[in-house]
Every structure is written in C-alpha cells, then in structure tokens.
Amino acid sequence: MSRYIIQLPEGWLQVKAPLPFSLKWVNSYVIPEHKGYTIVDPGLRTDETIAVWREVMEERGILWADISRIVLTHQHPDHYGLSGYMQERSGAPVYMSSRAHAYARRLWGEDSDYPGALETLFLQHGMPDALVGDITRNLSEFVSRVSPQPVVQYIEAGDELRLGDRLWQLIDAPGHAFGGLCFYQRELRWMICGDQVLPHITPNVSVVPGEERDPLGCFLQSLEELKAWEVSLALPGHRDPFTGFRERLEQLQGHHDRRLAAMEELLRNSAMNAFELCESSFGSHLRRNPHNLRFAMAETLAHLFHLEGKGKAVATFQDGVYRYLAGRDICSIN
C-alpha cells in the first residue's frame, strides 16, 4: 500500500497529501459512493501533490471520471488549492460554503485587495517594512497553488449532506476560517472537523482584514458549542484521526486561556505593540520564515483584540503604530 494511504472504516481512505511547509501533509478523505467517490479537501496544488494523487488513484483503480464530487471543509489553500485542477480533469462539482468561497475569491482573485489590507494591518501594529514585504511576496506565491479556481456550488451550516450513503449534518465552524464547516454523522458519531479541532497541534486563529474583529472569541465559542456533539472518531485536516474529542476541545480552550493570561501579564509591565508581543511569544527566528511569521503575527493580533474586547488591554495610536497596556494600566500611558 502507498505510504500516503491509510485505510479507515466504512471503506474510507485517508490520503496524506504533502505540503511544502511545516505541517507536512493535509488529510484528504476518499469516500466510496454508490457511483464513484467523494473527495474531501484534495490539498494544495503542487507537482508533488499531483504525483501523490496519481499514485493513489492508480493503486486503487480510480479514474478521474470516477470522482463524482469534491467537498471542501474550508477555503485555506492547503485544502482548497487542488480543487479546480481536480474539477477540470473529473468534471466533478465542487462544494463549499458561500462565505468560504467569497473569502477565496477575495484572496486569490485577479483584483484581490487582501495583500494591501494585510500590509496596512501589520505595519500599524509594529512589524518592520522589510518583513511585511517578505510576507506579501510569500502570499503571491500561493496564486499558482490554488489555480485554476473551481466553479463552486454552495452548502451551508444547517444543511444535511449525504456522504457514503449516510446523512451528515453541517455545522458552522468559525474562527480558524469563517465559512468553515464541520460534518457530523449521528449513527457513526464521526466528525469531519477540518482544521477546527486538531490533535497535538493548535489550529491557527488569525485576524483577517475585513472579517470579524474578534476571531478568537468566535473560535472559543465554537469549541464550547462542539461539546454538545457525541463524537467517537474525529477526522481532522492535519495529523491522524483521533478519539477523546471533548477532551481535546477542553485542551484547546485551556491553551488559549494560558496564552491570553501570559499576554496580559506582559502588558502589565510595559506598553508593547503586536509585533513585539509576537516575537515575545513565538521568537525572532520566524523573521526567516515569512509564511509562519504571517500566522504568528495574525494570531497574536487575534489574542490582543480579544483582550481589548474584554477590556483587559487598551490601545493608543502614536507615530502610526498601536501600542497596548493591560486595561487597568491605561492611566500610565497618558
């Protein structure tokens, strides 16, 4: 068996589609249907990923025409990127939420305003110009990795979708990716959770220009709501399927509580901008990795804006940069 394939119950396959960065792979799921196969999250478009899919399909005797549907949990390029390529070859429809698709078009469309908006955000929060330039150049490299863009049909939270001859409930999963969806099957008690809940690693929660001001608050509320679902097996976007779903939800909540407390403590000692907080939390070595630096900075902002919304951090704007202190120390700024 190919080293990229893991056999799952119900005849499903977990395909480890390779990624050219630290996550190593994204999970694609191949679901047998009465006619053909559904592919969940085909991965990023790279030559290596395409070669892996050819290997998997040849080993399993799957033709392009056998792919009857492509379903996306969310719009991030490591999940969305190969969908248009796969659609061109198979003719299969691509399904995702309307909000996720709007984000993808904004980010990867010809008239994208996203790089400029992100540049302004990061500069206003203390990131040096040269590092912002590195990040926008890195972003531009992703255009080829999500091309061609798929023609999309919409599925929405609250809908039901038949996968593998079973009905699945679609659940709103905001915070990591607004418009993201989890899929729940009541009889199996399985949850396809995309990147909303991951084992061993914490999903990135980033401030995105033009989206909600407090993505972390939305994410934490989503984790709390997911506790209502009885899950025996979680099928994540990264790492391997896992049990102990509720325990993992609580671990993720605890992680963010600790991160917020640590940031608040730093802001009690001195006024800091978000870039200084980012390097305090994640280290200055990320200056050499613009891809990871973008995630670290945007996640720092998510925690900072959450504290601000709770009245636990207060900003002043001086010389074109926002600086923050813990809320009770605001008088010391003025």
N, C-alpha and C positions, 0 to 999 in steps of 0.2 A: 504494500500500500504506500502511496505517496506520503512523504513526510509532512505534507501540507494538509492532509485529510485526517480527521478524527470521526469515527462512526459514532453516532448518537442514537438513542432510542427512537422509535417511530419511523425508522428508515432515514432520518435526517443525517446530513453531513455538516460538520464544522470545517470550513476551509480557512486556513490561516493565510490570508492574502498579505504579502510582505509590504512593509513600509520603510522608506529610506530615512527614518529618524528613530528616536529612542524608544517609541512604543513597539517597534519591531514588526508587529503584524496587527491587522484588524480582522475580526471574525466576520466571515460571510457564512450564511446558512443556506444550504441547498435542501429544499423541501419537496419531496415527491408528491405530485398531484395525480388525479385520475388521468390527466393528459399533460405530460411534460413536467416541468419543475418551476417552482418559485425560487428566486434568488433574493435573499435579504442582504443589503449592503455589500455590493460587489467589490468595493475597495477603491484605492487611488489609481488613476491611470499612469502606470509606468510600464516600461518594457518588461521588467521583472514580473509584475503582477499579471500582465497578459500571458506571459510564458507559463506562469503557475496555473492559470485558468485552462490553458490548452492542455497541460499535463493532467489536470484533474478531470477534464471532460473526456480526454482520450482514455484514461484509465477506467472511467465509469461508463463509457459508451454514450456520452451525452453529446448531441449535436447542437449547434447554435439554434436551429429551429425547434429544439426540444424545450428551450427556455420560454415559458409561457407568460412569465410575469416577473418584474423586478420591483421590490418593495424597499423603501428607504426609511430607516428609523429617524434620521435627521440629515441635515444639509452639509455637515462638515466634509471637507474634500476627501478625507480618508474613507468615508462611507459612500459619498455621492459620486466621486470623481470618475469611476469607470462606467457609470450607468448609461451615459449617452453612447459610448463605444459599444457596450453590450446590446443596447437597443438597436443600433444600426445593423448589427450582424444577426440579431434574432427576430427583429420585428416586434419584440415584446413591449407591452405598455409599462411605463414607469409610474409608480405611485409614491406620493409623499404628501405632507400637509401643505395647504396653501401658504401658510406663514413661512414654513421652511423653504418653500420654493421662492417666495418673494425675497427672502434673505439671499438665497443662492444667486438669483438674478442680479440683486444689488451688488453683491460681492464680485461676481465673475462676469457680469455683463459688459458690453462694449463701453457703456457710459458710466461705469462704476465711479461713485463718489467716495467709496469706502476708504481707499488709501489716504486720501487727503484728510478725511474726517479723523481717522486714527492718528495721523501725524499731528494734527492740531491738539487732540486729546493728550497724547503723550508729551508733547512739548509743554503744554500748560501744566503738566504735573511733574516737570523737572527732568525728563530724560534728555540727555545731550543730543544736539542736532545730528551728529555723525551716527549715533546708534539708531535714531529714528530713521535715517536714510537707509541703514542696513536692513531694517525691518521692512520698509516699503519695497525695497528691491527683492527681498526674500518672498514677499507676498506675490509679486509679479511672476515669480517662477511657478506659481501654482496654476496659472491660467491653462497651460498646456496639460496639466494633470487632471483637469476637470472638463476637458474638451473631447468631443463635441458635447454641447449641452443637450440633455434629454428633452423630449416632449413629454410633459407630465400630466397625469390625471390625479385628482385630489382625493385623499382620505383624511378624515378629521377625528380628533378626540371625541368619544361618544359613539362613534360608528362601530359596527361589527364587520370583521373581515374573515372570510373562510381561507384558512391555510391548512394544507394537508388533510382535508376533509373534516376539519373541526372549526368551529366558530371561535374567533378571538375578539376580545374587547380592546378597543383602542383608548389609551389613557394619555392625557396631556402630561408632558414631562418637561417643564420649563426650567430655565436656569443655566444648564450647560449649553443648550441650544433651544431658543424659543421656536416653537413649532415642532419640537421633537416629540416623538411618540414612544410609549411602551405598549406591548401587546401581551394580553393575558388570556390564558386558556383555563377555564374553570375546572373541567374534569381532570385534566393532567396536572393542574396547578403549576403550569410553566409560565414564566415571564420572560419575554424578549425585551431586554431593558436598554439596548443601545449603549450609550455612554452615561446614562443617568445614574446607574449603580454598577460599580466595577469592583472586582475583588483585588485586594493587595495594593491598588493604586487609587488615588482620589481623582474623580472627574474634575477637569478644569472648569472653573466658573469665572467667566470674564465679563467685564464691562464692554459692551459693543456700542459704538456711537449710533444713535438713532433707535436703540432698543430701550428697555426698561432701565431706569436709574439704579435699581437695586436687584440685580440678578441673583445675588446670594440669598436675599430674603425669599425670592421665588423658589430657588433651589431647595432651601431648607424646608419650606412649606410643602414642596413636592415630596421630599423624603418622608415627612410626617404623614402625608396622605397615603403614600405607598405602603405604610404599615398595615393598612386595612385589608390588604390582599394576602391571601394564604398562598405562599409560594414554596413549592417543594424543589424546584430547579430553576435557577436564573441563568439566562443565556445572554451574556454581556457582549459588548462590542470589542472588548480587549481582555486578554487573559482567557482563562478557561471557564466553562460553565461551573456553577458553584451552588452549594446549599447554604443554609443559615442566612437567608435573605434579610429577615428582620434584624438580626444581629449586625449585619453589615450596614444597614441603614443607621443604626444607632452609633456604630463606629464612625461613619462619615459625619454625622451630626457632632459627635464629640471632637473630631478633628477640627472642624470649623469653629467650634466654641473655643478651643485652645488657641487657634490662630488669631481669633478676634481678641482674646484676652491678652495675648502677647503683644499685639499691635497697640492695643490701648495702653499697655504698660510703657511701651516705647514713647508714646505721645504724651505721657505724663512727665517725662523727663526733659523733652525739648521739642520745639516745633520742627516738623520734618515734612518734606514733600513725598509724593508717592514713589518716585524713583529711589530716594534714599531708603524708604521703607522696603521697597522691593529688594534692594541689594542686602539690606539687613536680614531679610527673611530667606532669600534664595542664593545669595552670594554674588560676588562680582564676576565670577568665571563665566556667567551667562552672557557677558559682553561679547564673547567669542561665538555665540550661538544665537543669531537673531530670531530663529524660529522659536526656541524655548524662552528667549527673553520676552518676546511678544506675549506669550501665555502668562509668564510670571508677572509682568507689569499689569496686564489686564486683570489678572486675579487679585493682585494687590489692590487695585482700584475697587474691585468688587467688595473686598473686605472693608476698605476705607469708606466707601459710600454707604455700606450697611451700618457702620458705626456712626456715620454722620446722620443717617436717617433715624437712628435711635437716640440722638442727642449725646452720644458718647465721644464724638470728635467734631471739632468746629474748624472751618477753613477761613483763612484770609488770602487775599489775592494781591501779591506785591511783585512788581517788576515782571509781570507776565506769567507768574508761577503761583499755584496754590500751595499753601503750607498749612499744616494741621497741628492742633494740640488736642489733648483729651478735653472733653466738653467742659469739665469743671474748672479747667485752667485757662479758659478763654481770656480772662482779665489780664493775664500775664503777657498776652500778645500785644495788647493795645498800649 
